Amino acid sequence: MASSQLFIIFAILAISAPSILATNYVVGDGKGWTINFDYQAWARGKMFYVGDNLVFNYPKGVHNVFKVNGTGFQQCSAPLDSVPLTSGHDVISLATSGRKWYICGVAQHCAMGGQKLLITVFPSSFAPSPSPTWESSNPSWSAPAPSPTWGKEAKGKPSSLAPAPSPTWGYTG
Ligand SMILES: *[C@@H]1O[C@H](CO)[C@@H](O)[C@H](O)[C@H]1NC(C)=O
């Protein structure tokens, strides 16, 4: 009796804990993803962790979202073979640590409108495990767990930036 109730409680925790721990960052907050907005100022002071999500909100058809590398970010150019996100409510799971670059590929929105975002993602200290082990009488969320691969970033090349044990701060290019 009691143990089956406990099991249900743990099952609920196991399902809901990762979504509690993950943070959704709405890029640009109320302004959304648009031109003439300082996305570096928006990102400043925020701590992005593996497992968090970026949400790009914009009127569908007006903008889009390309994930690019550092060169593409500086030059406002996306690889010819890459496909942008265009839904107007694009959710990107931050699957790996390191720097991430996003630009709008419409017209001159990136080059002239500054519609570009650079963030640094830190390894999660709350890595949700796909199969948490509940045997431990004192489960610790801080235990390093193999980080599951989330979402659409999985098909991209692994970041050329290895997760740094001591993350480098700032945007030194
Ligand atoms: C960045 O992406 C471009 C394609 O847009 C590619 O040609 C270049 O080699 C990439 N640079 C790095 C450092 O991966």
The ligand as a Tripos MOL2 file, in Angstrom:
@<TRIPOS>MOLECULE
LIG
   14    14     1     0     0
SMALL
NO_CHARGES

@<TRIPOS>ATOM
      1 C1         31.5050   28.1220  -40.2150 C.3       1 LIG1
      2 O1         30.4730   27.8680  -41.1490 O.3       1 LIG1
      3 C2         30.8790   28.0950  -42.4910 C.3       1 LIG1
      4 C3         29.6690   27.8920  -43.3500 C.3       1 LIG1
      5 O2         28.7510   28.9070  -43.1190 O.3       1 LIG1
      6 C4         31.9980   27.1550  -42.8660 C.3       1 LIG1
      7 O3         32.4080   27.3930  -44.1760 O.3       1 LIG1
      8 C5         33.1630   27.3620  -41.9120 C.3       1 LIG1
      9 O4         34.1430   26.4030  -42.1750 O.3       1 LIG1
     10 C6         32.6930   27.2290  -40.4820 C.3       1 LIG1
     11 N1         33.7840   27.5960  -39.5960 N.am      1 LIG1
     12 C7         34.1190   26.8430  -38.5680 C.2       1 LIG1
     13 C8         35.2190   27.3730  -37.7210 C.3       1 LIG1
     14 O5         33.5830   25.7700  -38.3220 O.2       1 LIG1
@<TRIPOS>BOND
     1     1     2 1
     2     1    10 1
     3     2     3 1
     4     3     4 1
     5     3     6 1
     6     4     5 1
     7     6     7 1
     8     6     8 1
     9     8     9 1
    10     8    10 1
    11    10    11 1
    12    11    12 1
    13    12    13 1
    14    12    14 2
@<TRIPOS>SUBSTRUCTURE
     1 LIG1         1 GROUP 0 **** ****
